[in-house]
């Protein structure tokens, strides 16, 4: 809902837009918990990058099928002016659409990537109220996607990295234990490449 003050030529207050992003994939959809966590991570890091006084009011997850899901955002823009002349009001709608699309790219896309765009949008006003809806559709192989968001959904095991593992092997025997030097020298024979061995 948009409420406008009434100066002589325009109303100016705020705009509220509902956006729906539908993802179709050949693989099973991610869980609601994973999707919402990925969005929250990006918002925590990027909200301060938004311009035009854009605020994310809420976001939700919707499972459509085993291979399709949607993410819904509600965004609010402050200080949007709308002409009293309905013949030029489409200029305001275009401005709102561009601001919201830029905000979503800022939050969900990689820096410098080609921006994704809505496949459909609809705005209407009645008196001093404006409602807006924007729809996005993505599928495997698309060149314009919310890449940062999709990367957040990538399983941890697919990322390059390293791991440190400590193991402890305890040997119980009825005979006397071998010496430390004998044990370490025996282990070195099986190392490729050689590693630094220590005892505790």
The 8 nearest C-alpha neighbors of each residue, nearest first, counted from 0:
[[1, 15, 130, 129, 128, 14, 2, 16],
 [2, 0, 128, 14, 129, 13, 15, 3],
 [1, 3, 128, 127, 12, 13, 0, 4],
 [4, 2, 10, 12, 11, 127, 5, 1],
 [3, 5, 10, 11, 12, 6, 2, 9],
 [4, 6, 10, 9, 3, 7, 11, 8],
 [7, 5, 9, 8, 10, 4, 11, 3],
 [6, 8, 9, 5, 10, 83, 82, 4],
 [9, 7, 6, 83, 82, 10, 5, 84],
 [10, 8, 82, 83, 81, 6, 80, 5],
 [9, 11, 3, 5, 4, 81, 80, 6],
 [12, 10, 80, 3, 79, 4, 78, 81],
 [11, 13, 3, 78, 79, 2, 77, 4],
 [14, 12, 77, 76, 1, 78, 79, 2],
 [15, 13, 76, 1, 75, 77, 16, 79],
 [14, 16, 75, 0, 74, 1, 76, 130],
 [17, 15, 131, 74, 132, 73, 18, 75],
 [16, 18, 73, 132, 72, 131, 133, 74],
 [19, 17, 133, 72, 71, 132, 134, 73],
 [18, 20, 71, 134, 70, 135, 133, 21],
 [19, 21, 135, 70, 69, 136, 134, 71],
 [22, 20, 69, 136, 68, 135, 137, 19],
 [23, 21, 137, 68, 67, 138, 69, 136],
 [22, 24, 67, 138, 66, 137, 21, 68],
 [25, 23, 66, 26, 138, 139, 67, 22],
 [24, 26, 66, 27, 23, 139, 138, 67],
 [25, 27, 24, 66, 28, 65, 23, 67],
 [28, 26, 66, 65, 29, 25, 24, 67],
 [27, 29, 66, 65, 67, 26, 30, 68],
 [30, 28, 33, 27, 34, 31, 152, 32],
 [29, 31, 33, 32, 34, 28, 62, 35],
 [30, 32, 34, 33, 60, 35, 29, 61],
 [31, 33, 30, 35, 34, 36, 29, 37],
 [34, 32, 36, 30, 31, 35, 37, 29],
 [35, 33, 37, 31, 36, 32, 30, 38],
 [34, 36, 38, 32, 37, 33, 31, 39],
 [35, 37, 39, 33, 34, 38, 32, 40],
 [38, 36, 34, 40, 35, 39, 151, 33],
 [39, 37, 35, 41, 40, 36, 42, 34],
 [38, 40, 42, 36, 41, 37, 43, 35],
 [41, 39, 37, 43, 38, 42, 36, 44],
 [42, 40, 38, 44, 43, 39, 45, 106],
 [43, 41, 39, 45, 46, 44, 40, 38],
 [42, 44, 40, 41, 45, 39, 46, 47],
 [43, 45, 41, 42, 46, 40, 47, 106],
 [46, 44, 42, 48, 47, 43, 106, 41],
 [47, 45, 42, 48, 49, 43, 44, 106],
 [46, 48, 45, 49, 44, 50, 43, 42],
 [49, 47, 46, 45, 50, 105, 106, 44],
 [50, 48, 47, 46, 102, 53, 105, 51],
 [49, 51, 52, 53, 48, 102, 47, 98],
 [50, 52, 53, 76, 49, 77, 98, 78],
 [53, 51, 50, 77, 76, 54, 49, 78],
 [54, 52, 76, 51, 75, 50, 49, 77],
 [53, 55, 75, 74, 56, 52, 76, 49],
 [56, 54, 74, 57, 73, 75, 53, 72],
 [55, 57, 73, 74, 54, 75, 58, 72],
 [56, 58, 73, 55, 72, 59, 74, 71],
 [57, 59, 72, 71, 73, 70, 60, 56],
 [58, 60, 71, 70, 72, 61, 57, 35],
 [59, 61, 70, 31, 69, 71, 62, 35],
 [62, 60, 69, 68, 63, 70, 59, 31],
 [61, 63, 68, 64, 69, 67, 60, 65],
 [62, 64, 68, 67, 61, 69, 65, 66],
 [65, 63, 67, 66, 62, 68, 28, 27],
 [64, 66, 27, 67, 28, 63, 62, 68],
 [67, 65, 27, 28, 24, 64, 26, 23],
 [68, 66, 23, 64, 63, 22, 65, 28],
 [69, 67, 62, 63, 22, 61, 21, 64],
 [68, 70, 21, 61, 20, 60, 22, 62],
 [71, 69, 60, 20, 59, 19, 61, 21],
 [70, 72, 19, 59, 58, 18, 20, 69],
 [73, 71, 58, 18, 17, 57, 74, 19],
 [72, 74, 17, 57, 56, 16, 55, 18],
 [75, 73, 55, 16, 56, 54, 15, 72],
 [74, 76, 15, 54, 14, 53, 16, 55],
 [77, 75, 53, 14, 13, 52, 15, 54],
 [76, 78, 13, 52, 79, 12, 14, 75],
 [79, 77, 12, 13, 11, 80, 76, 52],
 [78, 80, 11, 13, 12, 77, 81, 14],
 [81, 79, 11, 10, 9, 78, 82, 12],
 [82, 80, 9, 10, 91, 11, 88, 83],
 [83, 81, 9, 84, 88, 8, 10, 80],
 [82, 84, 9, 8, 85, 81, 10, 88],
 [83, 85, 82, 86, 87, 88, 8, 9],
 [86, 84, 88, 87, 83, 82, 89, 81],
 [87, 85, 84, 88, 89, 83, 82, 90],
 [88, 86, 89, 85, 90, 84, 82, 91],
 [87, 89, 85, 90, 91, 86, 82, 81],
 [90, 88, 92, 91, 87, 93, 86, 85],
 [91, 89, 93, 88, 92, 87, 94, 81],
 [92, 90, 94, 89, 88, 93, 81, 95],
 [91, 93, 89, 95, 94, 90, 96, 122],
 [94, 92, 96, 90, 91, 95, 89, 97],
 [93, 95, 91, 97, 92, 96, 98, 90],
 [96, 94, 92, 98, 93, 97, 99, 91],
 [95, 97, 93, 99, 94, 98, 100, 92],
 [96, 98, 100, 94, 95, 99, 101, 93],
 [97, 99, 95, 101, 100, 96, 102, 94],
 [100, 98, 102, 96, 101, 97, 95, 103],
 [99, 101, 97, 103, 102, 98, 96, 104],
 [102, 100, 104, 98, 99, 103, 97, 105],
 [101, 103, 99, 105, 100, 104, 49, 98],
 [104, 102, 106, 100, 105, 101, 107, 99],
 [105, 103, 108, 101, 107, 106, 102, 114],
 [106, 104, 102, 103, 107, 108, 101, 49],
 [105, 107, 103, 104, 45, 108, 102, 41],
 [106, 108, 145, 148, 104, 147, 103, 105],
 [109, 107, 145, 147, 104, 146, 105, 106],
 [110, 108, 147, 112, 146, 111, 107, 145],
 [109, 111, 112, 108, 105, 147, 104, 113],
 [110, 112, 109, 113, 114, 108, 105, 104],
 [113, 111, 109, 110, 114, 108, 143, 146],
 [112, 114, 143, 115, 111, 142, 144, 108],
 [115, 113, 112, 104, 143, 116, 108, 144],
 [114, 116, 143, 144, 113, 145, 104, 117],
 [115, 117, 114, 118, 100, 135, 143, 104],
 [118, 116, 135, 119, 134, 133, 120, 115],
 [119, 117, 135, 134, 116, 136, 120, 133],
 [118, 120, 134, 117, 133, 121, 135, 132],
 [121, 119, 133, 132, 134, 122, 117, 118],
 [120, 122, 132, 131, 133, 123, 119, 130],
 [123, 121, 131, 130, 92, 132, 120, 129],
 [122, 124, 129, 130, 131, 121, 125, 128],
 [125, 123, 129, 128, 126, 130, 127, 122],
 [124, 126, 128, 127, 129, 123, 130, 1],
 [125, 127, 128, 124, 129, 3, 2, 83],
 [126, 128, 3, 2, 125, 1, 129, 124],
 [129, 127, 1, 125, 124, 2, 126, 0],
 [130, 128, 124, 1, 123, 0, 125, 131],
 [129, 131, 0, 123, 122, 16, 15, 124],
 [130, 132, 122, 16, 121, 17, 129, 15],
 [131, 133, 17, 121, 120, 16, 18, 122],
 [132, 134, 120, 18, 119, 117, 19, 17],
 [135, 133, 19, 119, 117, 18, 118, 20],
 [134, 136, 20, 117, 118, 21, 19, 137],
 [137, 135, 21, 20, 22, 134, 118, 138],
 [138, 136, 22, 23, 21, 141, 135, 144],
 [137, 139, 23, 24, 22, 141, 140, 136],
 [140, 138, 24, 141, 23, 137, 25, 22],
 [141, 139, 138, 142, 137, 143, 144, 24],
 [140, 142, 143, 139, 138, 144, 137, 115],
 [143, 141, 144, 140, 113, 115, 139, 137],
 [144, 142, 115, 141, 113, 114, 145, 116],
 [143, 145, 146, 115, 142, 141, 137, 108],
 [146, 144, 108, 107, 148, 147, 149, 104],
 [145, 147, 108, 149, 144, 148, 109, 150],
 [148, 146, 108, 109, 150, 107, 149, 145],
 [147, 149, 107, 151, 150, 146, 145, 37],
 [150, 148, 146, 152, 151, 147, 145, 153],
 [151, 149, 147, 153, 152, 148, 146, 145],
 [150, 152, 148, 149, 37, 153, 147, 154],
 [151, 153, 149, 150, 154, 37, 148, 33],
 [152, 154, 150, 151, 155, 149, 157, 158],
 [155, 153, 156, 157, 152, 158, 151, 150],
 [154, 156, 157, 158, 153, 152, 159, 151],
 [155, 157, 154, 158, 159, 153, 160, 161],
 [156, 158, 155, 154, 159, 153, 160, 150],
 [159, 157, 156, 155, 160, 154, 153, 161],
 [160, 158, 157, 161, 156, 155, 162, 154],
 [161, 159, 158, 162, 156, 157, 155, 163],
 [162, 160, 163, 159, 158, 164, 156, 155],
 [161, 163, 164, 160, 165, 159, 156, 158],
 [164, 162, 165, 161, 166, 160, 167, 159],
 [165, 163, 162, 166, 161, 167, 168, 160],
 [164, 166, 163, 167, 162, 168, 197, 199],
 [165, 167, 164, 168, 169, 163, 199, 198],
 [166, 168, 169, 165, 170, 164, 199, 198],
 [169, 167, 170, 166, 171, 165, 198, 199],
 [168, 170, 167, 171, 172, 166, 176, 199],
 [171, 169, 172, 168, 176, 167, 173, 177],
 [172, 170, 169, 173, 176, 174, 175, 168],
 [171, 173, 174, 170, 175, 176, 169, 177],
 [172, 174, 175, 171, 176, 170, 177, 169],
 [173, 175, 172, 176, 171, 177, 170, 178],
 [176, 174, 177, 173, 172, 178, 171, 170],
 [175, 177, 174, 178, 172, 171, 173, 170],
 [178, 176, 181, 175, 179, 182, 180, 174],
 [177, 179, 181, 180, 182, 176, 183, 175],
 [180, 178, 182, 181, 183, 177, 198, 184],
 [181, 179, 183, 178, 182, 184, 177, 185],
 [180, 182, 184, 178, 179, 183, 185, 177],
 [181, 183, 185, 179, 180, 184, 186, 178],
 [184, 182, 186, 180, 185, 181, 179, 187],
 [185, 183, 187, 181, 186, 182, 180, 188],
 [186, 184, 182, 183, 187, 188, 181, 189],
 [185, 187, 183, 188, 184, 189, 182, 190],
 [188, 186, 184, 190, 189, 185, 183, 193],
 [187, 189, 186, 185, 190, 184, 191, 193],
 [188, 190, 187, 186, 191, 185, 193, 192],
 [191, 189, 193, 187, 192, 188, 186, 194],
 [192, 190, 193, 189, 194, 188, 187, 186],
 [191, 193, 190, 194, 189, 187, 195, 188],
 [192, 194, 190, 191, 187, 195, 189, 188],
 [195, 193, 196, 192, 190, 187, 191, 197],
 [194, 196, 197, 193, 187, 190, 183, 192],
 [197, 195, 194, 198, 183, 187, 186, 193],
 [196, 198, 195, 199, 183, 179, 194, 180],
 [197, 199, 196, 179, 183, 180, 182, 195],
 [198, 197, 179, 196, 167, 183, 168, 166]]
